[in-house]
């Protein structure tokens, strides 16, 4: 399966060959570390049908739960991870970050979550795959190769204004002793600045949240009166740099979910009548067999 993107990009497309090929996107910068498995799903290669076709990871939008579970099964096989050791967020546009432990294994994937209002996940357990969900919002991948810890967070415009990236870095500092200077960060596929039109109230929130010198890079007048174009990629780059992550260690895709809505679910394209994409991040190894 060959996917043609509208944007040249710094992502590499991987495929699992066979009767049910499961393509996904993977950051080379994270692959090169040799210590994690990472992926970002497409709409291709799943079991879901109709408006959810075909690789939907949401149990809450009306899709057949068996199809959603099968999609997790296929993605786990493609990534080479254990489906039953995946742990999913419960996103409500907060900046809450949860440390994932052995007790969380399978939550949100094969068993019910006993938490909510969690838009970010962190862990230092090998073999545990963090999962977060998207349809235009920004996925943030964080890897600490020194303390061997990872973070994966969902950052829409509300999360970006509230600095979800910084909150995730701070959680990793608090829980694992992470030095932000050691982090490798990736800003994943999401809506681009040309597609993300917002009103004045959103721009005002960004005016309040970011120093004036950043405003020209973040937003500019759109086509209609009172409309603006907003760059979430640039905003999250600024946030991660201000949190102490070196600029050279931040890698930003230029794949837009709306520009590529044939291949990626986009809320701005179809609204609520859709499935969800998912981001995946896992430390290599097996915490359970290691007795950690």
C-alpha positions in Angstrom: 0.0 0.0 0.0 1.5 3.3 -1.1 0.1 6.5 0.5 0.7 9.8 -1.3 0.8 12.7 1.1 0.1 16.3 0.3 3.2 17.4 2.2 6.8 16.2 2.1 7.6 15.0 5.5 10.2 13.8 8.0 8.1 10.7 8.8 8.7 7.3 7.4 5.8 5.0 6.3 6.0 1.4 7.5 3.8 -1.4 6.3 3.1 -4.9 7.5 2.8 -7.1 4.4 0.2 -9.7 4.1 -3.5 -10.2 3.6 -4.4 -7.4 6.1 -1.7 -4.8 5.7 -1.6 -2.2 8.4 0.3 1.0 7.5 1.3 3.5 10.1 3.6 6.5 10.4 6.8 6.5 12.5 9.2 9.2 13.5 12.8 8.4 12.3 14.2 10.5 15.2 12.5 8.1 17.7 13.4 5.0 15.7 17.0 6.1 15.7 17.2 6.1 19.5 16.8 2.3 19.3 14.9 2.2 22.6 11.2 2.8 21.7 8.5 1.7 19.3 6.4 4.5 18.0 3.5 4.9 15.6 0.7 7.1 14.3 -2.2 5.4 12.7 -3.9 6.1 9.3 -7.4 5.3 8.2 -6.2 2.3 6.3 -5.9 -1.4 7.2 -8.7 -1.7 9.8 -11.9 -3.7 10.3 -14.3 -0.8 10.9 -16.9 0.1 8.3 -19.0 3.0 7.0 -18.1 6.4 8.5 -15.5 4.7 10.7 -13.7 3.0 7.8 -11.4 1.4 8.4 -8.9 1.9 11.2 -11.0 3.6 14.0 -9.7 3.4 17.6 -12.7 5.0 19.4 -15.1 2.9 21.4 -17.3 5.9 22.1 -18.5 7.0 18.7 -20.9 4.2 17.9 -18.5 1.8 16.1 -18.8 -2.0 16.6 -16.6 -2.7 19.7 -15.4 -5.9 18.1 -14.1 -3.9 15.1 -12.3 -1.4 17.4 -10.7 -4.3 19.3 -9.7 -5.9 16.1 -8.1 -2.6 15.0 -6.0 -2.5 18.2 -5.1 -6.2 17.6 -3.8 -5.4 14.1 -1.9 -2.3 15.2 -0.3 -4.1 18.0 0.9 -6.8 15.6 2.2 -4.2 13.2 4.1 -2.4 15.9 5.3 -5.6 17.5 3.8 -4.8 20.9 1.4 -6.6 23.3 -2.2 -5.3 22.8 -3.1 -6.2 26.3 -0.4 -4.0 27.7 -1.6 -0.9 25.9 -3.0 1.9 28.1 -5.2 4.6 26.7 -5.9 8.2 27.7 -9.4 9.6 28.5 -9.2 12.9 26.8 -11.3 15.9 27.7 -8.9 18.8 26.6 -7.2 19.0 30.1 -3.5 19.2 30.9 -3.8 16.3 33.4 -1.0 13.7 33.0 -1.2 10.2 34.5 1.8 8.0 35.4 1.0 4.5 34.0 1.8 1.5 36.2 1.4 -2.2 36.0 -2.1 -1.8 37.5 -3.2 0.1 34.4 -2.3 -2.5 31.8 -5.1 -2.9 29.2 -7.2 0.1 30.4 -9.1 1.7 27.6 -8.2 -1.1 25.2 -9.3 -4.5 26.6 -10.7 -3.3 29.9 -12.5 -0.3 31.4 -10.6 2.8 32.5 -11.1 3.8 36.2 -10.0 7.3 35.4 -11.1 10.2 33.2 -9.9 13.7 32.3 -6.4 12.4 31.3 -4.9 13.9 28.2 -1.3 12.8 28.9 0.4 9.5 29.8 3.9 8.9 31.1 5.7 5.7 32.1 9.1 4.2 32.7 7.9 0.6 32.3 9.3 -1.3 29.3 6.7 -3.2 27.2 3.8 -0.9 28.1 2.4 1.0 25.1 0.9 4.5 25.7 -2.1 5.3 23.5 -3.7 8.7 22.8 -6.4 9.8 20.2 -6.7 12.3 17.4 -8.6 13.8 14.5 -6.8 17.2 14.0 -5.3 17.9 17.5 -1.6 17.6 18.1 0.2 14.5 19.4 3.3 15.1 21.5 5.9 12.3 21.8 8.6 12.6 24.5 11.4 10.2 25.1 14.1 10.5 27.8 17.0 8.2 26.7 18.9 8.8 30.0 16.2 8.0 32.6 14.5 5.6 30.1 11.1 7.1 30.3 8.4 8.2 27.8 5.5 10.6 27.6 2.6 10.9 25.1 0.1 13.7 25.2 -2.9 15.2 23.3 -2.7 18.9 22.8 -5.6 20.6 21.0 -5.8 24.4 20.9 -7.1 24.5 24.5 -4.3 22.1 25.7 -1.8 24.2 23.7 -2.9 27.5 25.4 -2.6 25.7 28.8 0.9 24.3 27.8 0.3 20.6 27.7 3.8 20.0 26.5 5.3 21.8 29.5 3.0 19.9 31.8 4.1 16.6 30.4 7.8 17.6 30.7 7.2 18.7 34.3 5.5 15.4 35.1 8.4 13.4 33.7 10.8 15.6 35.8 8.8 15.0 38.9 8.2 11.2 38.4 11.4 10.1 36.8 14.0 12.8 37.4 14.0 13.7 33.7 16.3 16.5 32.6 14.5 18.4 29.8 17.9 18.8 28.0 17.9 15.1 27.5 14.5 14.8 25.9 13.8 14.0 22.3 10.4 15.4 21.3 8.2 14.9 18.3 5.2 17.0 17.2 3.0 14.6 15.2 0.4 14.8 12.4 -2.3 17.3 13.0 -4.1 20.2 11.4 -1.8 22.7 9.6 -1.8 26.5 9.9 -3.4 26.9 6.4 -6.4 24.8 7.5 -6.8 25.9 11.1 -9.1 28.9 10.9 -10.2 30.3 14.3 -12.2 33.2 15.7 -11.0 36.2 17.6 -11.6 34.6 21.0 -9.1 31.8 20.3 -6.5 34.3 19.1 -7.1 36.4 22.2 -6.4 33.3 24.4 -3.1 32.8 22.5 -2.3 36.5 22.9 -2.6 36.2 26.6 -0.6 32.9 26.8 2.3 33.7 24.6 4.8 36.6 24.6 4.2 39.3 22.0 7.4 38.4 20.1 5.8 35.1 19.3 2.5 36.4 17.9 3.6 36.9 14.2 4.7 33.2 14.0 1.5 31.9 15.7 -1.4 33.6 14.0 -2.4 36.1 11.2 -5.6 37.4 9.6 -7.6 34.9 7.7 -9.9 35.3 4.7 -13.1 36.4 6.4 -13.7 39.2 9.0 -12.8 38.2 12.5 -11.1 35.1 11.2 -7.4 34.1 11.8 -5.1 31.3 10.8 -3.4 29.6 13.8 -0.2 27.5 13.8 -0.4 24.8 16.5 2.9 23.3 15.4 4.8 26.5 16.0 3.0 27.0 19.4 4.0 23.6 20.6 7.6 24.1 19.4 7.8 27.3 21.5 6.2 25.5 24.5 8.7 22.6 24.4 11.7 25.0 24.0 10.5 27.1 26.9 10.2 23.9 29.0 13.9 23.2 28.4 13.9 20.8 25.4 16.7 21.8 23.0 15.4 23.1 19.7 17.6 20.6 17.8 15.9 17.7 19.6 12.3 18.7 18.6 11.1 17.2 15.4 7.9 18.5 13.8 6.0 16.7 11.0 4.4 18.7 8.3 1.6 16.2 7.6 -1.8 17.8 7.9 -4.8 15.7 8.9 -7.2 18.0 7.1 -5.1 18.2 3.9 -4.9 14.4 3.9 -8.4 13.5 5.1 -8.6 10.6 2.7 -5.9 8.9 4.7 -6.3 10.5 8.2 -9.5 11.3 10.2 -10.1 15.0 10.4 -12.8 16.7 12.6 -12.6 19.9 10.5 -13.4 17.9 7.4 -16.3 15.7 8.6 -17.2 16.8 12.1 -18.3 14.2 14.6 -19.2 11.6 11.9 -15.9 9.9 12.0 -13.5 7.6 13.7 -10.3 8.5 15.7 -6.7 8.1 14.9 -4.2 7.0 17.6 -0.6 7.6 18.6 1.4 4.8 20.1 4.7 4.9 22.2 6.4 2.0 23.9 9.7 1.5 25.7 11.3 -1.7 24.3 11.7 -4.5 26.8 9.4 -6.4 29.2 8.9 -4.9 32.6 6.9 -7.9 33.9 9.5 -10.5 33.0 12.3 -8.2 34.3 10.4 -8.0 37.7 10.5 -4.2 37.7 
